[in-house]
Structure formats: structure tokens, C-alpha cells
């Protein structure tokens, strides 16, 4: 069966499919794809069975990542927690992927997919290469019930502490909010020994999403101490980035930010709070999200021709050493490292 390629940013049928398909997420949108292209020059590509001129009934979204360091590949999608294939079933997904493999043989290191729920099955040369935990809060119950689901010690107690400490919450998307957020992001990434994504990435997200993006900031004595960035898609709010100044962690600012975002989402009749992925090994972060009332499920990423073991012990050790070196760079070089790195890793 013939598959066709469309440009999702130029073909309005893609936006129409994303809007009507209940499985679509913020990562399918032209806003997200546009920010990826503008920041990193990744080329969005969608593959479908639907012939030109007909209403789009299915589609599998990718970005083409070209790098002289890491090679060329198709990723669905870079920096996205999940990107469910908008296809009828796993059989259709396997057929599209098999045809893509034929068409791109010798041109790509691999093709990668990050589905939320659909399972590709063993009948292809795609193999699991990473697993992450996805945390979701069902916002359909009333506010009182949502509050009762908060962990009494690690969340409810910290909410009371934040009130006693006179933590003030604010929100917006102006340059002031962005710079406060980004300063905290650099602090947090240095703490985790990972370079921050470039400031231009967040500027482009704000430009693309407009009112669908919100930066929440917690302050004490007019000083920003914690912040989260959320995106909205239909009836879902997505927590995408969070950062904080560890000197103020005992004040409960981060739980305070999340509870405020939950309440605001409820007032706007949002039904789902996507708290994003966590590394399977990061049980502390997974528990924190569950203490906010989230349920866990598992994301299984697959790559064509990918080995079952992602890296050797030696490669992991080299990566750890590199992170430690990067984390000691001055701020200017630390940020520059992120600008260079993320263009190539996708």
C-alpha cells in the first residue's frame, strides 16, 4: 500500500486531524513542531495512507534530525515525552514503519517512535531501547477530592508551610517571567549536571503557543525561588519544565505551584494533567508525582535496528564524567554547551 508524505506545517489537514483525534497531544501540534524547527532546524514530516486531496484519516509524525556528530534519523518526536501514532491499529503502524525502512535504507541511523499506548509488536525490526514512567492526574473529580488525594505529609503539609512562609505565586509569559524561569532552569540543570536547553527554545515556545503556555513563578520577598512551565492542548494541561533554587526547598514552593496549577485547570474545565515522563530509575520523582495524585503508566520507546542494551558500562561512565565536567563550567559556557548539545541529540 502506498504511503504519502505531507508537510504538517503547510498542510491544514494535519491540524484538522490533531484537533479531532482524541489520542493527539500537545506534541502533535503545529505549535510544537514549529518551535522544534525554528530552534533546532529539525524538519517535520508526516506519513499517511491518505491520498492527496482527501481528508486526513491517519498520520505518523516525525522530525528529521541531521547531525554530523550523531548522524541522520527520524524521531517521533524530539524532546517529546510521547507521540502516539495517529493510526487505526498496530498493523497499520507496522506497515508504515516497514515502508519507511525501505524508503530510507542506508540514509538513516535509525527510526525512533515514542508511543503513549499503542504497541508495535515483535513482527518488525524495531526493538525497545528505553522505558519511562508517565504520570497523569485525572482532574474530573471535584477540588475537595483532588485535595484529599494529595499526600498528607509531603504535599499537604508543605502547602501549609508555603502559606506560613508567605510564598507568593504569579504567572505570565512576558520577558520578565521567562528570564526568572530560565535563571532557575540553569541552576537546576547545573545541580543535575545537565546543560540547559537554549533560551531561544523557550522564547520560540512562547511565540508558538501564546496563551496556551503559562509560566508559574513562586516568590519569597520578591525573589523567584521556583517555577514551572505548562502547555495546554484541548482538555489536557501538560507540565513540561520545572526548576527551583534548592536553598528554598524547605518552603514548599514546588508543591504550592502544582496545587495552584491544578486548581486553575479545574476552573477551566481541564480534565487531565500530564505530569510528563520520569526516568524509570528515578523512583523519587515518580513518587513525588504520585503524591500529587498521579497514576503511573509506562512509555516504551522503540528504534529500528537498535540494540536491546542502550549503552555499555563504559559509555555510561564516560557520560557521567562528561556531565561532571560540564557542570563546573561558567554560566556562559554551560549555556553554550546546551545550545550546541541539543541541536545534535534530538
C-alpha positions as CSV (number, residue, x, y, z in Angstrom):
1,X,0.0,0.0,0.0
2,X,1.3,3.4,-0.9
3,X,2.2,5.9,1.8
4,X,2.3,9.6,1.3
5,X,4.3,12.3,2.9
6,X,2.9,15.7,3.9
7,X,4.4,18.9,5.5
8,X,2.4,19.2,8.7
9,X,3.2,22.9,8.9
10,X,1.9,23.7,5.4
11,X,-1.0,21.1,5.0
12,X,-4.0,22.2,7.0
13,X,-5.3,18.6,7.1
14,X,-2.8,17.8,9.8
15,X,-4.1,20.4,12.2
16,X,-7.6,19.2,11.5
17,X,-6.7,15.6,12.3
18,X,-4.8,16.6,15.5
19,X,-7.9,18.7,16.6
20,X,-10.4,15.9,16.1
21,X,-8.4,12.8,17.1
22,X,-8.8,12.1,20.9
23,X,-5.3,10.5,21.0
24,X,-3.5,13.6,19.9
25,X,-1.3,15.5,22.4
26,X,0.4,18.9,22.5
27,X,3.4,17.2,20.9
28,X,1.4,16.6,17.7
29,X,0.6,20.3,17.2
30,X,2.0,22.6,14.6
31,X,3.0,24.9,17.5
32,X,5.3,22.3,18.9
33,X,6.6,21.3,15.5
34,X,7.2,24.9,14.6
35,X,9.2,25.6,17.8
36,X,11.3,22.5,17.1
37,X,12.0,23.6,13.5
38,X,12.7,27.2,14.4
39,X,15.1,26.4,17.3
40,X,16.9,23.3,16.0
41,X,16.2,23.2,12.3
42,X,14.5,19.8,12.6
43,X,12.3,19.1,9.5
44,X,8.7,18.0,10.4
45,X,7.4,15.1,8.2
46,X,4.1,13.2,8.4
47,X,3.5,9.9,6.7
48,X,0.0,8.7,5.9
49,X,-2.1,6.3,3.8
50,X,-4.5,9.1,2.9
51,X,-4.1,10.2,-0.7
52,X,-3.6,13.9,-1.5
53,X,-6.8,16.0,-1.6
54,X,-8.7,13.7,0.8
55,X,-9.5,14.4,4.4
56,X,-6.6,13.0,6.5
57,X,-7.7,9.9,8.5
58,X,-4.3,8.9,9.9
59,X,-0.7,10.1,10.2
60,X,2.6,9.3,11.9
61,X,4.6,12.5,12.8
62,X,8.4,12.7,12.7
63,X,11.2,15.2,12.7
64,X,14.2,14.6,10.5
65,X,17.3,15.2,12.6
66,X,20.5,15.7,10.7
67,X,23.8,15.9,12.6
68,X,27.4,15.5,11.6
69,X,28.0,14.2,15.2
70,X,25.1,11.8,15.8
71,X,24.0,11.1,12.2
72,X,20.7,11.3,10.5
73,X,17.5,9.8,11.8
74,X,13.7,10.2,12.1
75,X,12.4,10.8,15.6
76,X,8.8,10.9,16.7
77,X,9.3,13.4,18.2
78,X,12.4,15.1,19.6
79,X,12.1,16.4,23.2
80,X,8.5,15.0,23.4
81,X,7.5,12.8,26.3
82,X,5.2,10.8,24.0
83,X,3.8,11.0,20.5
84,X,1.1,8.5,19.8
85,X,0.9,7.3,16.2
86,X,-2.5,8.5,14.9
87,X,-3.2,5.3,13.0
88,X,-6.1,2.8,13.1
89,X,-4.2,0.0,14.7
90,X,-0.8,-1.6,15.3
91,X,-1.0,-3.4,11.9
92,X,-1.2,-0.1,10.1
93,X,1.7,1.3,12.2
94,X,3.9,-1.7,11.3
95,X,3.1,-1.3,7.6
96,X,4.0,2.4,7.6
97,X,7.2,1.8,9.5
98,X,8.2,-1.1,7.2
99,X,7.7,1.1,4.2
100,X,9.7,3.9,5.7
101,X,12.5,1.5,6.4
102,X,12.6,0.5,2.8
103,X,12.5,4.1,1.5
104,X,15.2,5.3,3.9
105,X,17.5,2.2,3.8
106,X,21.1,3.4,4.0
107,X,20.2,7.0,4.7
108,X,19.3,6.9,8.4
109,X,21.0,5.5,11.5
110,X,17.6,4.6,12.9
111,X,13.9,5.5,13.1
112,X,12.5,6.1,16.6
113,X,8.9,6.1,17.9
114,X,7.6,7.2,21.3
115,X,4.0,5.9,21.6
116,X,1.9,6.5,24.6
117,X,-0.1,3.3,24.4
118,X,-0.1,1.5,21.1
119,X,2.3,-1.5,21.0
120,X,4.3,-2.1,17.8
121,X,4.6,-5.9,18.4
122,X,7.5,-8.2,17.6
123,X,6.9,-8.6,13.9
124,X,9.3,-5.8,12.9
125,X,13.0,-4.9,13.3
126,X,12.0,-2.2,15.8
127,X,13.3,-3.0,19.3
128,X,12.7,-1.4,22.7
129,X,15.6,0.9,23.7
130,X,14.2,3.0,26.6
131,X,11.4,2.9,29.1
132,X,10.0,5.8,31.1
133,X,7.2,6.3,33.6
134,X,4.3,8.6,32.6
135,X,2.4,10.3,35.4
136,X,-1.2,11.6,34.8
137,X,-3.7,13.2,37.2
138,X,-7.4,12.7,36.4
139,X,-8.9,16.2,37.1
140,X,-12.5,15.2,36.7
141,X,-13.2,14.7,40.4
142,X,-14.1,17.8,42.5
143,X,-11.4,20.1,44.1
144,X,-12.1,18.7,47.5
145,X,-11.5,15.1,46.4
146,X,-8.3,16.1,44.5
147,X,-7.0,17.8,47.6
148,X,-7.8,14.7,49.7
149,X,-5.6,12.6,47.2
150,X,-2.6,14.8,48.0
151,X,-0.1,13.1,50.2
152,X,-0.7,14.4,53.7
153,X,2.9,14.8,54.7
154,X,4.9,15.5,51.6
155,X,2.3,17.7,49.9
156,X,-0.5,19.0,52.2
157,X,2.0,19.8,55.0
158,X,4.2,21.7,52.6
159,X,1.3,23.6,51.2
160,X,0.6,24.9,54.8
161,X,4.4,25.6,55.1
162,X,4.3,27.7,51.9
163,X,1.5,29.8,53.3
164,X,3.3,30.4,56.6
165,X,6.4,31.4,54.7
166,X,4.3,33.9,52.6
167,X,5.2,32.3,49.3
168,X,3.6,34.3,46.6
169,X,2.5,32.8,43.3
170,X,2.4,34.6,40.0
171,X,2.0,33.7,36.3
172,X,2.6,35.1,32.9
173,X,4.7,34.7,29.7
174,X,6.4,38.1,29.5
175,X,10.2,38.5,29.2
176,X,10.4,39.1,32.9
177,X,8.7,35.7,33.7
178,X,10.9,34.0,31.1
179,X,14.1,35.3,32.5
180,X,13.2,34.4,36.1
181,X,12.2,30.9,34.9
182,X,15.4,30.5,32.9
183,X,17.7,31.6,35.7
184,X,16.2,28.9,37.9
185,X,16.4,26.4,35.0
186,X,20.2,27.0,34.7
187,X,20.5,26.5,38.5
188,X,18.5,23.3,38.4
189,X,20.3,21.8,35.3
190,X,23.7,22.6,36.9
191,X,22.5,20.7,40.0
192,X,21.6,17.7,37.9
193,X,24.8,18.1,35.8
194,X,22.9,18.5,32.6
195,X,23.3,21.7,30.3
196,X,20.1,23.7,29.9
197,X,18.3,23.9,26.7
198,X,18.9,27.3,24.9
199,X,16.9,30.3,25.9
200,X,15.8,30.6,22.3
201,X,13.9,27.3,22.7
202,X,11.7,28.8,25.4
203,X,11.3,32.0,23.5
204,X,10.1,30.1,20.5
205,X,7.7,28.0,22.6
206,X,6.1,31.2,23.9
207,X,5.9,32.7,20.4
208,X,4.3,29.5,19.1
209,X,1.8,28.7,21.9
210,X,0.9,32.2,23.1
211,X,-1.9,31.9,25.7
212,X,-1.7,28.1,25.6
213,X,1.7,28.4,27.5
214,X,2.0,29.6,31.1
215,X,5.0,30.2,33.3
216,X,4.1,29.9,37.0
217,X,6.6,31.5,39.5
218,X,6.8,31.2,43.2
219,X,8.5,34.1,45.1
220,X,9.6,35.0,48.6
221,X,10.4,38.6,49.4
222,X,10.0,39.3,45.6
223,X,12.7,36.7,44.8
224,X,11.9,33.9,42.4
225,X,12.5,30.6,44.1
226,X,10.7,28.0,41.9
227,X,8.9,27.9,38.6
228,X,7.1,25.5,36.3
229,X,6.1,25.8,32.6
230,X,2.9,24.3,31.3
231,X,1.3,23.8,27.9
232,X,-2.4,23.3,27.1
233,X,-3.9,21.1,24.4
234,X,-7.7,20.7,24.3
235,X,-8.8,19.2,27.7
236,X,-5.2,18.5,28.9
237,X,-2.6,20.6,30.7
238,X,1.0,19.4,30.3
239,X,3.7,20.1,32.8
240,X,6.9,20.3,30.6
241,X,9.6,22.0,32.7
242,X,10.2,22.7,36.3
243,X,13.1,24.4,38.2
244,X,13.9,25.7,41.6
245,X,16.5,27.2,43.9
246,X,17.5,24.4,46.3
247,X,18.2,26.9,49.1
248,X,14.5,27.4,49.5
249,X,13.2,23.8,49.0
250,X,12.0,23.6,52.6
251,X,9.4,26.3,51.9
252,X,7.2,24.1,49.9
253,X,7.1,26.3,46.8
254,X,7.0,23.5,44.2
255,X,4.0,21.6,45.7
256,X,2.4,25.1,46.0
257,X,2.9,25.7,42.3
258,X,1.5,22.4,41.3
259,X,-1.6,22.7,43.5
260,X,-2.2,26.2,42.2
261,X,-2.0,24.9,38.6
262,X,-4.4,22.0,39.4
263,X,-6.9,24.4,40.8
264,X,-6.7,26.7,37.9
265,X,-7.0,23.8,35.5
266,X,-10.2,22.7,37.3
267,X,-11.6,26.2,37.0
268,X,-11.1,26.0,33.2
269,X,-12.7,22.5,33.0
270,X,-9.4,20.8,32.1
271,X,-9.8,17.0,32.5
272,X,-6.2,15.7,32.6
273,X,-2.9,16.9,34.0
274,X,0.0,15.3,32.2
275,X,3.0,15.5,34.6
276,X,5.3,14.1,31.9
277,X,7.8,11.3,31.9
278,X,10.3,10.3,34.5
279,X,13.3,8.0,34.2
280,X,12.3,4.5,35.2
281,X,15.1,4.6,37.8
282,X,14.1,7.9,39.3
283,X,11.7,6.5,41.9
284,X,11.9,9.7,44.0
285,X,10.5,11.8,41.2
286,X,7.8,9.2,40.3
287,X,6.7,9.1,44.0
288,X,6.5,12.9,44.1
289,X,4.2,12.9,41.2
290,X,2.1,10.2,42.8
291,X,1.9,12.2,46.0
292,X,0.3,14.9,43.8
293,X,-2.4,12.4,43.0
294,X,-1.0,11.0,39.7
295,X,-1.3,7.5,38.4
296,X,1.6,5.8,36.6
297,X,1.9,4.0,33.3
298,X,4.8,3.1,31.2
299,X,6.2,4.5,28.0
300,X,8.2,2.2,25.8
301,X,10.3,3.8,23.1
302,X,11.5,1.7,20.1
303,X,14.1,2.1,17.5
304,X,14.8,0.3,14.2
305,X,17.9,-1.8,14.4
306,X,18.5,-0.6,17.9
307,X,20.3,-2.9,20.4
308,X,18.4,-4.0,23.4
309,X,21.1,-2.6,25.7
310,X,21.3,1.2,25.3
311,X,24.9,1.7,26.4
312,X,27.7,-0.2,27.9
313,X,29.0,0.4,31.4
314,X,32.0,2.2,29.9
315,X,29.8,4.5,27.9
316,X,27.7,5.3,31.0
317,X,30.9,6.1,32.9
318,X,32.1,8.4,30.1
319,X,28.7,10.2,30.1
320,X,28.9,10.6,33.9
321,X,32.4,12.1,33.7
322,X,31.3,14.5,30.8
323,X,28.3,15.7,32.9
324,X,30.5,16.4,35.9
325,X,32.9,18.4,33.7
326,X,30.1,20.4,32.1
327,X,28.5,21.2,35.4
328,X,31.6,23.1,36.5
329,X,31.7,25.4,33.5
330,X,31.0,29.1,34.0
331,X,27.4,30.0,33.3
332,X,28.1,31.4,29.8
333,X,29.9,28.2,28.7
334,X,27.4,26.0,30.5
335,X,24.6,27.6,28.5
336,X,26.6,27.5,25.3
337,X,27.2,23.7,25.8
338,X,23.4,23.3,25.9
339,X,23.0,25.3,22.7
340,X,25.4,23.0,20.9
341,X,24.4,19.7,22.5
342,X,20.6,19.8,22.0
343,X,20.9,20.5,18.3
344,X,22.6,17.1,17.8
345,X,20.8,14.8,20.3
346,X,17.1,15.3,19.3
